[in-house]
Amino acid sequence: MAELLSNAAIPAVFLFITVTAFIRGVPVFDTFVEGAREGARTALNILPVMVGILAGVAMLNGSGLIDIMTGLLQKPTEAAGVPREALPLLLIRPFSGSASLGLFAEQIEKVGPDTFLGRALSTIMGSSETVLYTLAVYFGAANVKNTRHAIAASLISSYAGMLAAVFICRII
């Protein structure tokens, strides 16, 4: 029964929206086409920003900076209770979702999901965001040029959340 409901949920929502719009006299197809046109314009507006971020992440990964940063931060973070194996994910998560997902999958395959590290990494992945990607998409779509303190505030809150995830998993 649950499978039937989950399979029918999205088509039911689309049908509900379409029927409601039709009843209210909204030109459904014309509205859809206009929305698709706006979506394509938005995608074209944010494309240069996305290419820049992807190039930056590729350079970050290829340069070995993550390994250098892990080595530098290992002792202070271990003193604070953060396992060394979590550092690469902590460093790359705000910059790249796909790179952090790759690191996460690699660690989970090694240590398993039911270990402290597995739970901590899972909590980090579920409670954090790829900050620079998200900011690039939203600021690019809104054509914002001066981000002021948004990047710093987002990175600080993201790292605070990731560290809190590790500490909460340690307590639990």
CORUR-V787842 format. One record per pair of residues at least 4 apart in sequence whose ideal C-beta (glycine too) atoms are under 8 Angstrom apart, sorted by the first residue. I is the first residue (numbers start at 0). GAP is how many residues later the second one is. D is the distance in Angstrom with one decimal. If there is no record, write none. Layout:
<<I GAP D> <I GAP D>>
This chain:
<<0 4 6.5> <1 4 6.2> <2 4 6.2> <3 4 6.2> <4 4 6.3> <7 4 5.3> <8 4 6.5> <9 4 6.5> <10 4 6.1> <11 4 6.2> <12 4 6.4> <13 4 6.2> <14 4 6.0> <15 4 6.1> <16 4 6.2> <17 4 6.2> <17 10 5.7> <18 4 6.3> <19 4 6.4> <20 5 4.0> <20 7 5.0> <20 10 7.1> <21 4 7.1> <21 6 5.8> <25 5 5.9> <26 4 5.8> <27 4 6.3> <28 4 6.4> <29 4 6.4> <30 4 6.4> <31 4 6.3> <32 4 6.4> <33 4 6.5> <34 4 6.3> <35 4 6.4> <36 4 6.6> <37 4 6.3> <38 4 6.4> <39 4 6.5> <40 4 6.4> <41 4 6.4> <41 99 4.9> <42 4 6.4> <44 95 5.8> <44 96 6.3> <44 98 6.8> <45 4 5.7> <45 90 6.8> <45 91 5.6> <45 94 3.5> <45 95 5.6> <46 4 6.3> <47 4 6.5> <47 92 7.9> <48 4 6.5> <48 87 4.4> <48 88 7.7> <48 90 7.6> <48 91 4.2> <49 4 6.2> <49 83 7.8> <49 86 6.2> <49 87 7.4> <49 90 7.5> <50 4 6.2> <51 4 6.3> <51 84 7.8> <52 4 6.4> <52 42 7.7> <52 79 5.8> <52 80 6.0> <52 83 5.3> <53 4 6.4> <54 4 6.4> <55 4 6.2> <55 39 7.5> <56 4 6.3> <56 35 7.9> <56 38 5.4> <56 39 4.3> <56 42 6.2> <57 4 6.0> <58 4 5.8> <59 5 5.6> <59 6 6.8> <59 32 7.6> <59 35 6.6> <60 5 6.8> <60 31 7.7> <60 35 7.9> <60 38 6.1> <63 4 6.2> <64 4 6.0> <65 4 6.2> <65 22 5.5> <65 25 5.6> <65 26 6.2> <66 4 6.5> <67 4 6.4> <68 4 5.9> <68 18 7.6> <68 22 5.5> <69 4 6.2> <69 14 7.3> <69 17 4.5> <69 18 5.8> <69 21 6.9> <72 4 5.1> <72 14 5.9> <72 18 7.8> <73 4 6.0> <73 10 5.3> <73 13 6.7> <74 4 6.4> <75 4 6.6> <76 5 4.0> <76 7 7.5> <76 10 6.2> <76 13 7.9> <77 4 6.6> <77 5 7.2> <77 6 6.1> <79 83 7.7> <80 85 6.8> <80 86 6.5> <80 89 5.8> <81 4 5.7> <81 5 7.0> <81 8 7.2> <81 81 6.9> <81 84 5.2> <82 4 7.9> <82 33 7.6> <82 34 5.6> <82 37 7.2> <82 83 7.7> <84 22 6.0> <84 26 7.4> <84 32 5.6> <85 4 5.7> <85 21 7.9> <85 31 6.6> <85 34 6.0> <85 35 6.2> <85 38 7.1> <85 80 6.5> <86 4 6.2> <87 4 6.1> <87 15 5.3> <88 4 5.7> <88 11 5.7> <88 14 4.9> <88 15 6.0> <88 18 7.1> <88 32 5.9> <88 35 6.2> <88 36 7.7> <89 34 7.1> <89 69 7.3> <89 72 5.5> <89 73 7.9> <91 4 5.7> <91 7 5.0> <91 8 5.0> <91 11 6.3> <92 7 4.3> <92 31 6.6> <92 32 7.5> <92 35 5.3> <92 37 6.8> <92 65 7.3> <92 69 6.7> <93 34 7.3> <93 35 7.4> <93 36 6.3> <93 37 4.2> <93 38 6.2> <93 60 7.7> <93 61 5.8> <93 64 5.0> <93 65 7.4> <94 4 7.3> <94 35 6.7> <94 36 7.7> <94 37 5.4> <94 38 7.6> <95 4 6.0> <95 34 6.3> <95 37 7.2> <96 4 6.1> <96 33 4.3> <96 36 6.3> <97 4 6.5> <98 4 6.5> <99 4 6.1> <99 25 7.0> <99 30 7.2> <100 4 6.3> <100 24 7.4> <101 4 6.4> <102 4 6.4> <103 4 6.2> <103 17 5.5> <103 18 7.8> <103 21 5.3> <104 4 6.2> <105 4 6.7> <106 4 6.0> <106 10 6.7> <106 11 7.5> <106 14 5.6> <107 4 6.9> <107 5 5.6> <107 10 5.6> <107 13 6.7> <107 14 7.5> <110 4 4.8> <110 6 4.9> <110 7 5.4> <111 6 5.4> <112 5 4.3> <112 6 7.3> <112 9 6.5> <113 4 6.1> <113 5 7.3> <114 4 7.0> <115 4 6.1> <115 53 6.3> <115 54 7.0> <116 4 6.1> <117 4 6.2> <118 4 6.2> <118 50 4.8> <118 53 7.7> <119 4 6.4> <119 45 6.3> <119 46 4.9> <119 49 4.2> <119 50 7.5> <120 4 6.3> <121 4 6.2> <122 4 5.8> <122 42 4.0> <122 43 7.8> <122 45 7.0> <122 46 5.5> <123 4 5.6> <123 38 4.9> <123 41 4.8> <123 42 7.1> <126 34 5.5> <126 35 7.5> <126 38 5.3> <127 30 5.4> <127 33 5.6> <127 34 5.2> <127 37 7.5> <128 5 5.6> <128 25 7.9> <128 29 6.2> <129 4 6.0> <130 4 6.1> <130 20 7.4> <130 23 4.4> <130 24 5.7> <130 27 5.1> <131 4 6.1> <131 19 7.3> <132 4 6.5> <133 4 6.3> <133 20 7.9> <134 4 5.5> <134 12 6.8> <134 15 6.1> <134 16 6.2> <134 19 6.2> <135 4 5.5> <136 4 6.2> <137 4 6.2> <137 6 7.9> <138 4 7.9> <138 5 4.0> <138 8 5.9> <138 11 7.5> <139 4 7.9> <146 4 5.7> <148 4 5.1> <149 4 5.9> <150 4 6.3> <151 4 6.2> <152 4 6.2> <153 4 6.0> <154 4 6.3> <155 4 6.2> <156 4 6.3> <157 4 6.4> <158 4 6.2> <159 4 6.2> <160 4 6.4> <161 4 6.9> <162 4 6.4> <163 4 6.0> <164 4 6.3> <165 4 6.4> <166 4 6.6> <167 4 6.2>>
